[in-house]
Amino acid sequence: MDSTLHRRKPDIPVIRSRAADRSHHIQEVSAKCLELSKVIRLLEDPLTANLKERHLFVLKKLLKRSQIGFLLKELTGIAKILNICAEKVKDHSEYVPILYEALKICRLPFLKERASDEVTYAQDVIEFLSHMGCLMRVSDAEVKQQIVESVKSFYSHVAPKQLPDGTDLATKTKPRTYHSCRFSRLSLRLQPTSPGYRLQLLELSDLAQTLLLSMATLENQPAIKLQLLQTLQILSGSSDMNCALILNARGAETICLHMNEPDPSGQVLFCSSEILWNLLEKGRKDKVIAQLSSMECVVSLKEAFFHQLMNGFRHADFQLRNDLLVIATLIAENPSSLLIESLFAKQLMVCVTFPELKTQKSLVCNLKLNYSNEDLKMKKLLLNLLVVMSKDFAALQLYKEEQVMLALLTLAKPPAPLSERRSGLRHWSAIQQEELQLQALATLATIAPLMLDNYMSYQGNACLLILLDWCMGQDAYFGQGHSFHGTGGRGSKKAQMRHCIRVLRSVTSLGEESVNQDLCDQGSINQFLGILMQMEASPDEEDEVTLEIKSDIQLILSALCETDIHRKELFGSEGVEMAVHFLKKGSDKFYSGLGHNKLILSTVDCVWSCIVSCYTTEDYFLAKEGVFLLLDLLISSPRCVQGIVLATLLELCDNSNTLSHILSWRDDGGQTAPGLLLQLWRQEEEELGVSRSQHGAITDPQRPILGHHQQENPQLSFPANIPSAVVLEISENLRSKIYSIFCKLGFQDLPGLSTKDYVTLSIVRRYLDFKVGEVWDEISSELSLDGVRPVSPDEEALSTICKVAEDTAKKVTAEQNSILGQQEKDNISEEKLMYTELKSHWKQQELTTKSWDSYVSRTSNYEILKDVKAQRKKHIESSRPKPKHKAAAAHPAENFVTQVIAVENTDAQGPAGVKLTVARAPIKAAGQDQVEPTTQDPEYFSTVSVKD
């Protein structure tokens, strides 16, 4: 002890250089590497290869030295030693304990001397883990089990807290007892690698792939096989890269083929299912499905599913059964799957129709449902499988054979009252029945259009209309709305109505006359109209489900009435009032996100399909100001709606009464319909990038209506059966529809047009000529692209046609310039008139000011007042006429009073159209009867008297 204390407390501290420490460390490392190299030489040297006892002694000593874990720098040598031992095990079982102990040490974290060792020896760790998986070739069961357990321990994150000599790895401190051995001093410098280090490198190794391939060696070892599956489950659930490695080794196929092997524990199938799910979720789904689509895998999956279906009794068994059914559904999405060929699909169809249809097939004779939630999930998964498989024509034939349509219509029926249900028999609960009913309706929406004959043979229309009547009934039914398909239907039958309408829309949209006629014969048109107006009268707030139901009903009505005049007459005034009611709502909520946009489009489509082309409904629609509503919608709706509105207006223009309605329409700002159409034309050309002046006139006579995008796109040569870009452009924008409407309205005497409108109107009038010129120009370009030169007469005709189109554009340009010039003259005249009015106004204002000043001066200065009065007298005297003879001066003037006798009206306008008959009576001055008149002062007037 004294010597030890003396060494730990020297009088003078010993200082050594870093170079000395480094050289000492290198010597130790070299010594250890030398030891591993000696061991490998001892095992491989032909002279010492048979010294088994010496081999075991040296290996045990090596393992004892590494009992705290393998050093990172030694892993390459350790891996080589383990491989040599694995080869010797074939002939000498004495090496098995060595492998067993070495693999047991592998559970411990690897050790590092420096922080940089993790990066330096990363590749060595990857190779060691790969070699570790290769040890599964050893036939000894204990070795295989130890390998599996070691790999599982990687994910337990459990590391020893103390080294064998008592050193705490966390604090690197030792107890108070001291040892002088060299091994203890060396262990003070070792540290375990980080917990995630080995897992990260495991993903880069081939360990997962090797473990999977080793399943073929475990056919007679079920316990180890189960542990291996559990290990693969951990590997596949922890990393996407591990899943990729497993899939590269066709892991999904391997797991599926081995999951039905004898298993006393009953856990192999569960682990296999979990591994497949991990591969689907974390790996490439398409790769997994491709591996599971082989005949062997489908048959294996079928056996597993029906084994669980017939023999499962625990909740976990039911869950596993449903998981296998989901995997089967995913396989059905693959067009090359063999579900039908393996008879798996046929047996599943029997489960689909059970228990709705009674059958004597052996598969379901002994099948008893618990009507639990897991059974409900299985039933819903089977219904979903019908939708997935419906893309295959062979599956549709299978549906017909197994009466799937009848089972779906049975599930979709209104629920029976509680009083009619048999007591003592187990059945679906009300909530479960609702979910299955909605799921069946959703399935019918996909399958019914594909099986119309089967649908009609089971009177599908009648069943759905009965369900629709039940949905509109007022009985006390409370929908739960728990399922995905029950969204928005809680507390009502709205969800059932939504899916019922969807099914009817899907079958009517095909245009099959027998289906549509069957619906009309049952009075569906009036029924649909009644539902719409009843829903509109409801005080409930509109939601997404309600709006979808309304728009779908309108689409159904459009499909029924589009091609049949008699059905349009059945649509009648009630239908017109419905359409007008929805048009009055306008497009204010178009972007609400609830479905108002679909409702607006379906309403306009309903007008087009149910009202247009029937004079009785058209006239009633006009009487209800339907054209005004369409024009209001046109001005307020977005671009995507304007096309169908214009098309509807164009169809209505075939009725002569429509034109007066269009011309008499005015918006809130006083704009007329022609002005609105021309405004839309300008907006369309601006969007297309057509070259126009600031006044809307043509700037390029060679391309009068060609858009910028068409000019940028390269010219292509199209086959004769494919329309070219110029022809397709007619249907893609509004200009052709606006031109057609103006052809109905005419191009003269249109109300409410401005100069800019007239400029645009001159282009609209020649639209067809310009479009024909574009087509011929495109033909010429295609001929040039194809290297075809027309014969001389054709070439001359082609150039003449193109020249005519350009001349037409120049004439339109001249007309536009004339309109603009006249407008400029009118503007100048208006400006002159305005300046004249301003001048007169200022002159009047000056006179008023001058008169006021004069008045003020007269009233404020008496002298000025006398001067003004004198001047006034003077003017009066000078204005009196002077008599030429005295007799004339003495003779007084004779005045008359005129009296209106009669009034007559003529055809002339204004005052000239009134003819008056008058009589005159003379007025004599007082004293005129005297013999000699007296001379009177001119300053005063005499009183007068009127004689009869």
Helices and strands as residue ranges (DSSP letters): H 2-8, H 18-44, H 52-65, G 72-74, H 75-89, G 93-95, H 96-105, E 111-112, H 117-120, H 122-134, G 135-137, H 141-153, H 182-187, E 191-192, H 197-204, H 207-213, G 214-217, H 222-238, H 240-248, H 251-258, H 268-282, H 285-292, H 295-311, H 315-332, H 344-352, H 362-365, H 373-389, H 393-401, H 404-412, G 418-420, H 430-447, G 448-450, H 452-457, H 460-472, H 494-508, H 513-521, H 524-537, H 544-561, H 565-583, H 596-610, H 615-623, H 626-636, H 639-652, H 656-664, H 673-688, H 708-712, H 725-732, H 735-745, H 755-765, H 767-785, H 792-860, H 862-879, H 886-890, E 895-905, G 910-913, E 914-925, E 944-946
